[in-house]
Amino acid sequence: MTDGTNDTLAELIAQSLTFQRKWQRLSMVAYVVSTVGVLICTTGGTYAAAQENAKVAAVLAAIATILIGLEKSLLFREKWKFHLGMATRLSILQTKLRLPGADAKALTDDYAAILDSYANSLPITGRESP
């Protein structure tokens, strides 16, 4: 295949890698914020309850419950791991493309397989049927 094909493939891989890294960072931040928020709220709620401040303890418990629900329903940790894995696969593909004698056809097939894997493996919570 021509260098133009390699250049186009390299550009597509770079765009996909940028996309995956963005979502990896967003998922990581959401997971860390929700986890640290839960820890702070539960600790603060326990302390407030010990100080006989029931209203503050109740508010902090409610916030912790909401944060736990968000993390569990939106799967921040799983999405973080998923996007990290996808970015790693794309980085490996990008490295292979840069090596001398790279087979553009095989790499294009690998890229298509990665995109297909992305579409079929994105962690999304299923709804329970009644």
Helices and strands as residue ranges (DSSP letters): H 3-50, H 54-74, H 76-98, H 104-121
